[in-house]
Amino acid sequence: MSKKVKLVSIEVRKGDINRALKQLKRKQMDSGHLLELKDRKTFTKPKTVRRKQKLDAIRKNNLEVMLEKIEAGDNTIRLKEKKNYKSNTKTDKSEKEVETYGLRLNLKS
């Protein structure tokens, strides 16, 4: 932690410990002490940090663009759809096995 960051301290008033704990947790989250400790716990390469920042910026920009289009009344916006994978049936598997061994059989019965 840098030397300029003030440590978090809370004064307990009228013996109300629950309220003091709530204030302490809020101040800790706002000050960023815990996030800094988590970041320093393990080393991350500078390239990884830059890549994460770039991806976060792209996501944020895409969200802003989408919200602007919604406010403008554009109805052509589509969210990403799930990919449809073809189910593998027994005939598909047998054909693949035949193709992998280089054999061609006419299985007309």
C-alpha positions in Angstrom: 0.0 0.0 0.0 1.2 3.5 -0.7 2.2 5.7 2.2 -0.3 8.4 1.3 -3.4 6.2 1.8 -5.1 6.7 5.1 -5.9 3.6 7.2 -9.6 3.0 7.9 -10.8 3.6 11.4 -14.3 3.7 12.9 -15.5 5.0 16.2 -18.1 2.9 18.1 -20.9 5.1 19.4 -23.3 4.1 22.1 -22.1 0.5 22.0 -23.6 -0.2 18.6 -21.1 -2.6 17.2 -23.3 -3.8 14.3 -23.5 -0.2 12.9 -19.8 0.3 13.4 -19.0 -3.0 11.5 -21.3 -1.9 8.7 -19.4 1.5 8.4 -16.1 -0.3 8.6 -16.9 -2.7 5.8 -18.2 0.2 3.6 -15.1 2.3 4.2 -12.8 -0.6 3.5 -14.5 -1.3 0.1 -14.4 2.5 -0.8 -10.7 2.9 0.2 -9.7 -0.1 -2.0 -7.4 -1.7 0.6 -8.8 -5.2 0.1 -8.7 -5.0 -3.7 -5.1 -3.9 -3.6 -4.2 -6.8 -1.3 -5.9 -9.3 -3.6 -4.0 -7.8 -6.6 -0.6 -8.0 -4.8 -1.2 -11.5 -3.6 -0.1 -13.0 -6.9 2.0 -11.5 -9.7 0.3 -10.7 -13.0 2.3 -10.0 -16.1 2.0 -6.5 -17.5 0.7 -7.9 -20.8 -2.2 -9.6 -18.9 -3.1 -6.4 -17.1 -3.1 -4.4 -20.4 -5.2 -7.1 -22.1 -7.8 -7.1 -19.2 -8.0 -3.3 -19.3 -8.5 -3.4 -23.1 -11.3 -6.0 -22.9 -13.0 -4.1 -20.1 -12.9 -0.9 -22.2 -14.4 -2.8 -25.2 -17.2 -4.2 -23.1 -18.0 -0.8 -21.6 -18.0 0.8 -25.1 -20.3 -1.9 -26.5 -22.7 -1.4 -23.6 -22.8 2.3 -24.1 -23.4 1.9 -27.8 -26.2 -0.5 -27.2 -27.8 1.8 -24.7 -27.6 4.7 -27.1 -29.2 2.7 -29.8 -32.0 1.6 -27.4 -32.7 5.2 -26.4 -32.7 6.3 -30.1 -35.5 3.7 -30.7 -33.5 1.2 -32.8 -35.3 -2.1 -32.7 -32.7 -4.0 -34.8 -30.5 -4.7 -31.8 -29.9 -8.4 -31.1 -28.1 -9.9 -28.2 -25.7 -12.7 -28.8 -27.5 -16.0 -29.4 -26.4 -19.3 -28.1 -24.7 -21.5 -30.7 -26.7 -24.5 -31.8 -24.7 -27.6 -31.9 -25.8 -30.6 -33.9 -26.6 -33.7 -31.9 -24.4 -36.7 -32.7 -26.5 -39.7 -33.7 -25.3 -43.2 -34.1 -25.2 -42.9 -37.9 -23.1 -39.8 -37.7 -20.6 -41.6 -35.5 -20.4 -44.7 -37.7 -19.8 -42.5 -40.8 -17.1 -40.6 -39.0 -15.4 -43.8 -38.0 -15.5 -45.1 -41.5 -14.0 -41.8 -42.8 -11.2 -41.8 -40.3 -10.0 -45.2 -41.3 -10.2 -44.3 -45.0 -12.8 -46.9 -45.9 -15.9 -46.2 -47.9 -18.7 -48.6 -47.5 -22.2 -48.5 -48.9 -24.4 -49.2 -45.9 -27.6 -49.6 -47.9 -29.7 -52.3 -46.4 
